[in-house]
Amino acid sequence: MNRHAMTAPGMKDGVMQEAARLDLAWAASAPRIGAAPDIALILGSGLGELAAAIEDAIFLSYGDIPGFPVSTAPSHAGRFVLGWLAGRRVVAMQGRVHLYEGWSAQDIALPVRLMRRMGAETLVVTNAAGALDPDLKPGVPMLIEDHLNLTGVNPLTGPNDDALGPRFPDMSRAYDPDLRALALAAAAEAGEHLPSGIYCGIAGPSLETSAERRWMRSTGAHAVGMSTVLEVTAAIHCGMKAVGLSAITNAAAGGPDQQPDTIEEVMANAEIAGKRIGRIPTELLPRLP
Ligand code: HPA
């Protein structure tokens, strides 16, 4: 897909380079965001309602930002919500974009880079995920300890703009250990049991075969989903710290008792787990640096 092809400064071979694309998005957004946020939130399936708790909200639709990807996924609203949450200035993505919609890895990176440009230094990312680990039950939250990027793509391929971030960013602490400790403390304060696990990101949109699920589990992964890994890669590249929470929506161990997955079950459990996850940011945000 080449939706941002045009003729303008920052172009190479008819395609706008990512830094120029970011500049254009920032120029359109900057006058509309109010006070600079210091925390970015990505609200996945079941978490969109958390945006309703943001006070003095300013809305910025993705469709109003030039060159921006607009989500088509069910229950994804497609706008930034800027305001106050638990005493912190936040920018939340109410709705994200996915590879399976046809967007590129660079399209997925753009909103993260824009939130960094707005001022956010910390990314709190949430998602819906299937449980490879049979001990994780649908409806529970999981703290992301680390990820496996099995999407086959990376948002940092192509020319690197050193002003955005380094060519070879270190990913050894992609999910910041200090922030994870704060998330665990926040969950305990909210009365939520919060197991930690490794999130495996795939492109989708088909779910995994049972053989793929058993293989993923054998690699040490605990949960699988269709988002997050590219966003976190972009966030680390541009110098943000990341912390992630998964809403476990379905049993995906791929064993002999594997039941067929339905979108209805996934959405229903995303709501249940989302409500439980929703209690954690209220405790987490005031603790963040
Ligand atoms: N696989 C991939 N993505 C998902 C799943 C799953 O089982 N559940 C929710 N998102």
Residues whose N, C-alpha, C, O or C-beta is under 5 A from the ligand:
A	BS01	HPA	A128 A129 G130 L207 V224 G225 M226 T249 N250 A252 V266
